[in-house]
Amino acid sequence: LAAALAMGLVLLLSGPLLGTPWPIAGEGPGTREYAIEVGQAFMNPGMDGYLLPFEVASVLLLVALVGAIVIAREDRGGGR
């Protein structure tokens, strides 16, 4: 029964999948110039830069991870 249902689903979905025209893009969304702009904006010193907020977020996530490990280890029990 499961094999028949799976085959029916494949047949049902293969029609629209094969009948859809899939255009091929000439160039991807991420160009080299855009990547350079993002890198420069990330490292820009001053109010426009994202380096300090990124570092603060990474330290906050690290502290949360260590805290979760400590809490998980306390729940083990066993007399230790």
N, C-alpha and C positions, 0 to 999 in steps of 0.2 A: 504494500500500500504506500509506504514512504517513497519507494523508488518511482512508482507511478506518479505520485504527486510532484516529486522533484523533476521528473521528465516533463510533466505538464507545465510546470513553472518555467523551465528552460525554454520550451517551445513558445510559451506566452510572451516571454521577455525578449526572445531573440528577434522577433519581427521588428519591433520599434528600434532595437539596438542596431540592427543591420540596415534599416531603412533611413536612419538619421544621417544627414550630411554633416560630417565632422570637419570643420575648416581647420587648416593648418596655418598657424600664425607664422609670420615671417621672422619676428623678433620677440623674444620673451619680455616679460614685464620689467625685469631687473637689468638695467644696462650698467655698464661700467661707470659712467658719469654719475648716475644716481647713487651707486655704492660709495663713490668718493665723497659726494655731498653729505651722505649720512655719516660717514666717518669723520668728516670735518665738523659737522654739527655736534657729534657726540663728544669730540675732544675740544670743542671751543671753550676757552677759559671765560669765566664771567657768568652772567645771568642766563645766557643762552645755552650753555653746555649741559649735557646730560650725564657727565661723568660722576659728579658728586651724588645725585639721586640714585644712580645705578649702584654705586658702592654702598650707599646707605641701605638700599634694598637688599643687596647681597649679604651684608652683615646681619640684617634683621632675619633673613631666611636661614642663615647659618645658626643663629641663636635659637630660632624656633625648632630647627632640626635637632640640635643638641638637647633642647628641653624635651622634645617628644621622645628621644631615646632614653633620657633619665626617667621620665614618667613611665615608659613602658618597662624599664628594668625594675622599677619599684613594685610593679604589679605581679611579678613572678612568684613571690612568696617562697616557700621552701625553707624558711628559717635562716637565710643568709642575710 
